[in-house]
């Protein structure tokens, strides 16, 4: 064991001696090279014979070559959360519209909506992005002839407006109406399954339809 210790000491001394002998040449070429912190084994800011000493001490060892790296000076806010700056000019606002058919007979078959009755139509809304803003919503009917027809709409439980009359018609009529004036009604629209409800007023006459659709306009970032 003593022989091995003496051999190691001799190796260390020989290494230091070699570094000293060639120190002049190294100093002449160091200025042309960039400091490499990975070979500054004692992290004193200078690569010299002390680093060779550390290398000689560790000579012959083996293990996992993975190095531990500590990253500091993260940009944190007052709550300790990482601050991320969103690059400007990469996102732009896009517009899109969809038509959602709720009733589509398009024949002599008519759906009769009775007074004091509620009719709920589930539908799926799939916008092109998870983050979106509904800007408008309209409804379209194919109505039979009739008069004194009063109706009200809700979207996921949010009322669009007070009860309002449908136009009096003497023949079958294609009728459209904007129903998205209330921002709360527009915000009630969500991605996925929605429930659009029609309530026929108690003082209304029966309403016959064979076509009913929603037209939704929205904007999103892409």
N, C-alpha and C positions, 0 to 999 in steps of 0.2 A: 504493500500500500504506500510505503514511504517512497519507493522507487517511482511509482506513478505520479505522486505529488511533485517530486523533483523534476520529472519529465515535463509536467505541465508548466511548472515555473520556468524551466528552460525554454519551452516553446513561447511563452509570453514574453520573456526577455528578448528572445531572438526576433520576435515580431516587432517589439518596440524599437530595437536596434535597426531593423530594416527600414522602419518608418522614418527614423532619424536620418539614416543615410540618404534616403531619397526625398527628404523634406524640401530641399532646395528646388528640385525639379517640379515637385508638386505645387509649391507656392508660385512658380512661374506660370503654371498652366491653370491654376484654380480660378484666376481672374477671368479667364475666357469661358469658364463653365458656370452653370447656374446651380445654386445651392439646392440640394436634394434632401428634404427632411426625413425621407425614409431610410437613409443611411446614417443619419445623425442619431446613433443608438441611445445616447444619453440625453438627447434633446436639449443641449446647451446652446444651440444656435451656431455651432462650429463643427465641421467634420475634421477631426484630427486623430492623433495617436490614441486618445482616450476611447474613441469609438472602435479602433482596432483592438484595443484591450478587451472591450465588451464582446467583440466578435470572437476573439480567441478563447475567452472564458466559456462561451456558448458553443464552441466548436464540437461537432460530433453529436449534438442533441438532435432529436427528431420529434415530430408531433403535428398538430393541425396548423396549416399555414395561414388560417384565417386571422386577419388583424382586426383588433377593436378600434373603431373610429368614433370619436365623440364630436358631435356637431353642436355648436353653440351659437348664440346670438340670433336665435329665431325671432322674426318680427311678431311679437305677441301684443295683444291688446290688454286693457286694464283687467279683464277677467281671465287672462291667461290663455285665450284662444288664439290660434294662428291667424294672422291677418293675411288675407289673399286679395290681391288687386286684380280685378277683372280687366283684361285688355280691352281697350276701346276700339270700336270699329269692326269687331269680329262678328257680332250678332246683329241681325236686322229683323225688323218687324214684318211678318208676312200675314196675308189675309186669305181666308178660305171660307167656303160656305157649303152646307150640306142640306139635302132634302131628306126628310124622314117621313115615310108614308105610315099613317096610323090606320086608315080605312081606305081600301081601294077596290071597290066593286066594279066600277066603270061599266055598269049594265043596268038593266031594269030592276035590279035588286037594290032596295033602299034600307038603310038603317034608321029606325025611328027612335029619336031621343025624347023621352017622355018628361012632362013637367015634374018638378020636385025630385028629379033623379040625378044621380052622379055617375059619371062614366070615366073610368081611369084606364089610360093606355100606357103600358110600360114600353120603353124603347131604349136602345143603346146608342150612346153618343161617343164616338171615337175620334177625338181631335188629333191632329198631327204631332202634337207635343204635349207633354205633361203639364206644362205651364201655359195657360191660355186665358183669353179674356173675351167673353161673348159680348158682341157689340149690338146685335139686333136679332129679333125673332119675330117671324110672321106666321100666320096660319092661313091655310087655303081650304075652301070647301067647294063641293059640288052640291048645291042646294036645290030642293024641289020648290015649286011655287008655294007661297005662304006669306003670312003676316003675323005681327005681334009675337015675335020670337025673341026671347030674352035669355042671355047665356053669360056664363062667367068661367074663367080659366084659372088654374093654379099649376105651378111647376114645383114638384117635390114639396108640396104643402104651402108654397109662397104664392099669394094671389097676384094675378097680373094687373087687375083693375076692378072697379066696381062692376056689377052686372050691367051689360050693355045690350041694346037691341041689334038683331041682325036686320039687314035691309028687307023691306017688303018686295016680293017678287011675284010676277004673274006667270013665270015660266022657269024652267030649270036655269040656274045661274051659277057660274064659277065666280066665287067671291074670295078675295084676299083681304087680310087685316093685319096691321102691325100690332103686336101685343107686347112688345118689349120696351115700353116707355119707362117702366119702373126698374131702376138699376138692381133692386133686390130680386126681382123676378129673373133677370139675366144672370145674376150671380148664383142663383139657385141651380142653374144647369151645371152638371158635373160630368166628369169623364166616367164612362161606364153606364150602369143602369139608371134611368130616370123614370119619373112617373108624371105624365101629363093628364090632368083631370079637367073634365068639362062638367059644369053644374048647370042644369036647366032650371030657370026660375019657376016658382010656383004659379006665377001669373002668365007664363008663356004658353003659347000653343005648341003642340008637338013639332019637333024639327026632324025633317027627313034629309039624310045625306047619303051619298054613295061614294064620296071621296073626302078624305081629310088628311092633311099633311102639314108638317112644320118645316119652315125654312130658317135655318140657324146660320148667322154670320159671326165669325170670330177672328181674332188675331192671335199670333203666337210668335215666339222668337226662334230663329233658326240661323 
